[in-house]
Each structure stands twice: as C-alpha cells, then as structure tokens.
Amino acid sequence: MSESTRRAFIQTSAAAAASLSLVPGAFAASDDTLRVGLVGCGGRGTGAAKQALRADPKVKLVAMCDAFMDRLEDSLRELNGIKDIKDKIAVTPDTKFDGFDGYKKLLEQVDVVLLCTPPGFRPIHLRAAIEAGKHVFCEKPVAVDVAGAKSVMETARLAKQKNVSLCSGYCYRYDYAKRETVKRIHDGAIGDVSAMHITYLTGPIWHRGNDPKWSPMEYQMRNWYYFTWLSGDFIVEQHCHNFDKANWVFGGKMPIAATGVGGRQQRRDPKYGHIYDHFAVTLEYANGAKLFSFCRQMERCDGNVNDHVIGTRGSAQLMAHSISSPGGKDWEFGSETKVKDMYQVEHDELFAGIRSGKFINDGENAANSTLMALLARESAYCGKRLTWKQLLASNQNLAPKQYAWGPIETPPVPTPGIYTFA
C-alpha cells in the first residue's frame, strides 16, 4: 500500500475494528497493523515504546530516532531483550535515524509516533507529526517557553481538524484512583476548592559528564536537563505534573497571576548549566483561590511529592487517593483494588481510540498545564508578580539560533530583580 492509501485504510477500518476485542487474531486483514516510531530513545522513550507495544496486539515498532545513535542502539538493545514484545520490533538499519532532522525521515515510515525527546523539541516535532497526519503520544511538558506552548495550542486544534490522536504524557490523568478522587472533588465531596498545596521535593538527578570530543551543543544536549531551552528548568520538566493535577482539580480554570522565589544553593558548579534547585510560588485565581507550589532538587533533604486539596467542607490528598470530610463521610480508594499502571493506561486508551475512531486530544490541557509551570518559573526568575495576561502577551522563545553541532552560549543563572521576562 502507498502511504496515503494505508492511512485511509486504517481510518476507514476503525469503526469495524471497534466491534472486535483487542486480542491477538481479532483483526481479519493483515494491513491493519499500526506502525509505531519512537523519537527520543532515553529512559522515558524506551518505556513509552514498551507500553505502546503492549497496548495493542497488532502493532510494530518499525522506526527509531535520536540525536545520538549510541542512545538509539542502547534503547533498541533493551527492547529486543524483552520477551513479550521482541517479536513486535521490526527496526532495521534503514529505519534508524539520528541528528536534528532524523524525525522527518521517521515520519515517512509510521502511523503512530512517540515523541519523547527533551521538551525543547516538542512543539516542532508535534507540529510536524500532526501535519503529516500521524497519531501522537507526546511526553510532558509540551514546551519550554511561551511561543512553544502557543504552538502546541494551534497544533491541538489542527489534530482535531485532521481527526488524529494527540495523547500527552501528563500520566496522572490516566490513573484510575486519581480519576475517582478528582471526580468526587468535582461532585462536591469537599465543597468548593479554595486552595491547593502542591510539592515536588526530590533529590538531585543524573549528570552525564563531559567529553573533549563533544561540541558545546552536544554537551548541552547530552546533559539537557540543566539548560532551560531544552528542559524548561525542573519546575517545568518535573513539577509540571503537579500543575497539571491543579489544572484538573480547578476544572481547567487558569490562574490570573503568580509571585515566586527561587534560586540555586547546591547547584553551584557550572556543569549544572543555569537552572535553579528550588522554587516556591503562589498562584492566584479570579475567585480568590490560591495554589501554593514548592519544588526542590537537593541532596540530603527530605522528599515529598504530594497534592493537598483544601475545600470549604473538607480536604483531599490526591497521591493518597483519600477525602476527609469533617462531620461528613471520609473516603479512600480501596488499596485492595488492583488497577493498571497509569503509563500503560495512556497507551491502552490511545490505541483503543485509534481503533475505534474516538480520538484522544489532550493538547489544550497539556499546553495550559505547561503554561502554568512557565508562569511560576518566570515569576521566580524575575522576582515580580507576573499575570496570566502578561504571560500570554509574550512571544518568549528560548530556541537557539540554529540547530547544529558546534558552539552555543550558556545563559547566566537568572537573578531576581535583574532578570527580565520578555
């Protein structure tokens, strides 16, 4: 089949496939196998590939792409060593792509693409995939700057027009226990939500060292976490999960402003680029509600990842899946209830939606949750109260002048009172 004919076949057969259970042998034709491509072959990308291959009986991983071929080969080696999915891997030397533009070649080979690179590339890759008519799983966050988040908003609208899936990696929305907890909050179990207290307090993470053979661009990309144009800083790259849960709890209502503090006390070595190691931000809502955000990455400190929801008639703990209602009835999601891993559920529902024609589109929520994290970051960087209107009026773009191996500057660590949000 030609590429256009193949896409048409998959779309027109979706309704028929929906009537069949997703088990091996359920599909009559041999051409309804969904071809999957992975862009970004790190730990999260490798994990996403595993979950995609387990999500549907008629799926194959046919292409892979990474900026670095050694990362791709490590990922492929790991996937080929997994007994229950190795027969679904059909990557050949001709379908391994590297460099900055390899994703373009990969898109020619696949029906579904998994976008798992550092998030600085997400808006570009996502736009290209949707324009090519591909179904997409894209990891969180979906951008590192305002221009990128706006681009994702536009791409989400395009995905709806093209009738293709856009499933985001904000995985807590796919956790059955949290779905039930948030549903009860929305049903009024704790009254009106007046505040949330969210924390992402963890230790330091990896650093991949340096090599004299690496150019400055290669060094930054191999240690992408420490450069804002690639990661968005850790408040955007990791704490974004908590902002997404707040977006969910508040019913999609966005904050009107944020005031924050932050800095780096342990990350003083230049090898850690220019990101912070702690933030504390208060976000304001039009109805007077507040969102109190705290995140930290420091060694020898206590850890805490939590979401405490405070209502007018009680409170809820999202990570504990519990509701406390003074004078009312407490509730807790049954620990004896076995639920599927949320990372797997994402892919199960993505592929089921492709088969049924009920396409997922998480794009708008994912962009808004990312924007909340950007609002918090920028308020701390500049040391000013920053409004949502000011954020959306910006065209902040952190992308380098060119994507090429060679020199690239490292911006200074943002200094509150001196740094200016553009």
C-alpha positions in Angstrom: 0.0 0.0 0.0 1.1 3.6 -0.6 1.3 5.8 2.5 -1.9 7.7 1.6 -3.8 4.5 0.9 -2.5 2.9 4.1 -3.7 5.9 6.2 -7.1 5.8 4.5 -7.4 2.1 5.2 -6.6 2.5 8.9 -9.1 5.3 9.3 -11.9 3.7 7.4 -11.5 0.4 9.2 -11.6 2.0 12.6 -15.3 1.5 13.1 -15.2 -2.2 12.2 -12.2 -2.7 14.4 -14.0 -1.2 17.3 -16.5 -4.0 17.3 -13.7 -6.6 17.9 -12.0 -7.2 21.1 -8.3 -6.1 21.3 -6.8 -9.6 21.4 -4.4 -11.4 19.1 -6.1 -12.5 15.9 -9.1 -10.2 16.3 -8.4 -8.4 13.1 -9.1 -10.1 9.8 -6.8 -8.2 7.5 -3.1 -8.2 7.6 -2.8 -4.5 6.8 -4.3 -3.1 9.9 -1.1 -3.4 11.9 -0.2 0.0 13.3 3.4 1.0 12.6 5.0 2.9 15.5 8.0 5.2 15.5 10.0 6.4 18.6 11.6 9.8 18.6 13.8 10.2 21.7 15.4 7.0 22.9 16.2 7.8 26.5 14.7 6.1 29.5 11.2 7.6 29.2 11.2 7.0 25.4 12.2 3.3 25.9 9.5 3.0 28.5 6.9 4.5 26.2 7.9 2.1 23.4 7.3 -0.9 25.8 3.9 0.4 26.7 2.9 1.1 23.1 3.9 -2.4 22.1 1.8 -3.9 24.9 -1.2 -1.7 24.2 -2.5 -3.4 21.0 -2.0 -6.9 19.5 -1.4 -5.6 16.0 1.3 -3.0 16.5 5.0 -3.0 15.5 7.9 -0.7 16.3 9.3 0.0 12.8 11.5 3.1 13.2 13.6 4.9 15.9 15.2 8.3 16.0 17.5 10.0 18.5 20.0 12.9 18.2 22.7 10.3 19.2 23.0 6.9 17.6 24.5 5.4 20.7 21.4 6.2 22.7 19.2 4.7 20.0 21.2 1.5 20.0 21.1 1.2 23.8 17.3 1.6 23.7 16.9 -0.9 20.8 19.1 -3.5 22.6 16.9 -3.1 25.8 13.7 -3.5 23.8 14.9 -6.6 21.9 15.7 -8.2 25.3 12.1 -8.1 26.5 10.4 -11.4 25.8 6.8 -10.3 25.4 7.5 -7.6 22.9 10.6 -8.6 21.0 8.5 -10.1 18.2 6.9 -6.7 17.6 10.1 -5.0 16.9 10.9 -4.5 13.2 13.5 -1.8 13.2 16.1 -2.2 10.5 19.4 -0.3 9.8 17.4 1.7 7.2 14.8 2.9 9.8 17.3 4.1 12.4 17.7 7.9 12.2 19.8 10.3 14.1 20.7 14.0 14.1 18.4 17.0 14.3 16.3 16.2 11.2 16.1 12.4 11.5 12.5 12.7 12.8 11.4 13.9 9.4 12.5 10.6 7.8 10.9 8.6 10.6 7.5 10.2 10.0 7.5 8.8 6.5 7.6 5.3 7.9 4.9 5.2 10.7 1.3 5.6 11.6 1.8 6.4 15.3 4.7 8.4 16.7 6.0 8.6 20.3 7.6 12.0 21.0 10.0 11.6 24.0 12.9 13.9 23.3 13.8 16.7 25.7 10.8 19.0 25.7 12.5 21.9 23.9 11.9 20.0 20.7 8.3 19.0 21.4 6.5 21.8 19.6 8.5 21.4 16.4 8.2 17.6 16.4 4.5 17.7 17.4 3.6 20.1 14.6 5.4 18.0 12.0 3.7 14.8 13.2 0.2 16.2 13.2 0.7 18.0 9.8 1.8 14.6 8.4 -1.5 13.0 9.7 0.1 10.8 12.4 -1.4 9.8 15.7 0.9 11.0 18.5 1.9 10.3 22.1 3.9 13.2 23.3 5.6 13.4 26.7 5.2 16.2 29.2 5.8 19.1 29.3 4.9 20.1 25.8 7.1 23.2 25.7 9.8 25.2 27.5 8.7 28.7 26.5 5.5 30.7 25.7 6.0 30.5 22.0 6.2 26.8 22.2 3.1 26.4 24.3 1.1 28.6 21.9 2.3 26.5 19.0 1.0 23.4 20.8 -2.4 25.0 21.2 -2.5 25.6 17.5 -1.3 22.0 16.8 -4.0 20.6 19.1 -6.7 22.4 17.0 -5.1 21.0 13.9 -5.2 17.5 15.3 -9.0 17.8 15.8 -9.4 19.0 12.2 -7.3 16.1 10.9 -9.1 13.5 13.1 -5.8 12.2 14.6 -4.9 11.4 18.2 -2.8 13.6 20.5 -2.2 11.9 23.8 0.0 13.7 26.3 2.3 12.3 29.0 0.5 14.0 31.8 0.0 10.5 33.1 -1.8 11.2 36.4 -5.0 11.9 34.4 -4.8 8.2 33.3 -4.6 6.9 36.9 -7.8 5.2 37.8 -7.6 6.0 41.5 -6.9 9.7 40.8 -9.7 9.9 38.3 -12.1 8.6 41.0 -10.7 11.1 43.6 -10.9 14.1 41.3 -14.4 13.1 40.2 -15.5 13.1 43.8 -14.0 16.5 44.3 -15.8 17.8 41.3 -19.0 16.2 42.6 -18.7 18.4 45.7 -17.3 16.0 48.3 -15.2 18.7 49.9 -17.3 21.7 48.9 -15.7 24.4 46.7 -12.0 24.2 46.3 -10.4 27.2 48.0 -6.7 26.2 47.9 -4.2 23.6 46.8 -0.7 22.9 48.2 1.5 21.0 45.7 5.0 19.7 46.3 7.7 18.1 44.3 10.6 17.8 46.7 13.2 15.3 45.5 16.9 14.7 45.3 19.4 15.6 42.5 19.3 13.6 39.3 21.8 12.4 36.7 24.7 14.2 35.0 26.3 12.5 32.1 29.7 14.2 32.3 31.7 15.7 29.5 34.0 14.5 26.7 36.6 16.6 25.0 35.3 15.4 21.6 31.8 16.9 22.3 31.0 20.3 21.0 29.2 22.7 23.4 25.9 21.8 21.7 26.5 18.1 22.2 27.4 18.7 25.8 24.2 20.6 26.4 22.1 18.1 24.6 23.6 15.1 26.5 23.1 17.0 29.7 19.8 18.6 28.6 18.2 18.7 32.0 20.4 21.7 33.1 19.6 24.0 30.2 16.3 25.8 30.1 15.9 25.8 26.3 15.9 22.0 26.5 14.2 21.2 29.8 12.4 24.4 30.9 14.1 24.1 34.3 13.0 21.4 36.7 9.9 23.3 37.8 8.6 22.9 34.2 10.1 19.5 33.4 9.1 17.7 36.6 6.8 19.8 38.8 4.6 20.3 35.8 2.8 17.1 36.8 1.5 18.9 40.0 0.5 21.9 37.9 -1.5 19.6 35.6 -3.2 18.0 38.6 -4.1 21.5 39.8 -5.4 22.4 36.3 -7.6 19.2 36.5 -8.9 19.9 40.0 -9.7 23.6 39.3 -11.7 22.4 36.3 -9.4 24.0 33.6 -9.6 27.5 35.1 -6.3 29.2 34.7 -4.6 31.3 37.4 -4.6 35.1 37.0 -1.1 35.8 38.5 1.9 34.3 40.2 4.5 35.5 42.7 7.5 33.3 43.3 11.0 32.9 44.7 13.8 30.5 43.8 17.5 30.1 43.3 20.3 27.5 43.4 22.2 26.8 46.6 23.6 23.3 45.9 23.8 23.5 42.1 26.7 26.0 42.0 29.1 24.1 39.7 28.9 25.4 36.1 28.4 21.9 34.9 24.8 22.2 36.1 24.1 24.8 33.5 21.9 27.7 34.6 18.8 26.1 36.2 17.6 26.5 39.8 17.4 23.9 42.5 14.4 25.3 44.4 11.2 27.3 43.8 8.3 28.5 45.9 5.4 30.1 44.1 1.9 31.3 45.0 -0.6 31.3 42.1 -3.8 33.4 42.4 -7.2 32.6 40.9 -10.0 35.0 40.0 -12.3 33.7 42.7 -9.8 34.1 45.4 -8.5 30.6 45.5 -4.7 30.0 45.8 -2.3 27.4 44.6 0.9 27.1 46.7 3.7 25.4 44.9 7.0 24.1 46.3 9.7 22.2 44.5 13.3 21.3 45.2 16.1 19.1 44.0 18.7 18.8 46.7 20.7 16.0 48.3 20.4 15.1 52.0 16.9 16.7 52.2 13.6 15.1 52.9 11.5 14.2 49.9 7.8 14.8 49.4 5.6 14.6 46.3 2.0 15.5 47.1 -1.1 17.4 46.2 -3.3 18.6 49.1 -6.7 20.0 48.1 -8.5 22.2 50.6 -12.2 22.8 50.2 -14.9 24.6 52.1 -16.2 21.4 53.6 -13.2 19.1 53.7 -9.9 18.2 52.0 -8.4 15.6 49.7 -5.0 14.0 49.2 -4.5 13.2 45.5 -1.5 10.9 45.9 -3.2 9.0 48.8 -6.5 9.0 46.9 -8.4 10.0 50.0 -11.0 12.5 51.1 -11.6 13.9 54.6 -14.9 15.5 55.3 -15.2 16.7 58.9 -18.7 16.0 60.1 -19.3 14.0 56.9 -18.1 10.7 55.4 -14.4 10.1 54.8 -13.4 8.1 51.7 -10.3 6.3 50.5 -9.8 4.5 47.2 -9.5 0.8 48.2 -5.9 -0.3 48.5 -7.1 -3.8 47.7 -8.4 -2.7 44.3 -6.0 -3.7 41.6 -5.6 -1.0 38.9 -3.4 -1.0 35.8 -0.3 1.2 35.7 -1.1 4.7 34.5 1.7 4.7 32.0 0.2 1.6 30.4 -3.3 3.0 30.6 -2.2 6.1 28.5 -1.2 3.8 25.6 -4.1 1.4 26.0 -6.5 4.3 25.6 -4.5 5.9 22.8 -4.5 2.8 20.7 -8.1 1.9 21.6 -9.1 5.4 20.5 -7.3 5.0 17.2 -9.0 1.7 16.5 -12.5 3.0 17.4 -12.2 6.4 15.8 -12.7 8.1 19.2 -9.5 10.0 19.1 -7.9 11.4 22.2 -6.8 15.1 22.2 -5.0 16.2 25.3 -3.3 19.1 23.6 -5.1 22.1 25.1 -4.9 20.8 28.7 -1.3 19.9 28.2 -0.4 23.4 26.9 -2.3 25.1 29.7 -0.6 23.0 32.4 2.8 23.7 30.8 1.9 27.4 30.8 1.1 27.3 34.5 4.6 26.0 35.1 6.1 28.7 32.9 4.2 31.4 34.8 5.6 30.0 38.1 9.1 29.8 36.7 9.2 33.3 35.2 7.7 34.9 38.3 10.5 33.4 40.4 13.2 34.3 37.8 12.3 37.9 37.7 11.1 38.4 41.3 7.9 40.1 40.2 4.2 39.4 40.3 3.5 38.1 36.8 0.0 38.0 35.4 -1.5 35.4 33.1 -2.3 38.2 30.6 1.4 39.3 30.6 2.4 35.7 30.0 0.1 35.2 27.0 1.1 38.5 25.6 4.7 37.4 25.3 6.3 35.6 22.4 9.2 34.3 24.6 11.2 31.8 22.5 14.3 30.1 24.0 15.3 28.1 21.0 18.9 28.5 19.7 19.6 30.5 16.6 20.4 27.2 14.8 20.2 23.5 15.5 23.7 22.5 14.6 26.7 20.8 16.3 29.1 23.4 17.4 29.2 26.4 19.7 26.3 27.6 21.8 26.1 30.0 24.6 25.1 29.2 28.2 22.8 31.9 29.5 23.6 33.3 33.0 21.7 32.0 36.0 18.6 34.2 36.3 18.9 36.8 39.1 15.7 38.1 40.5 15.5 41.8 40.3 17.8 41.8 37.3 16.3 39.1 35.0 13.5 40.5 32.8 10.7 38.5 31.4 10.3 39.3 27.7 
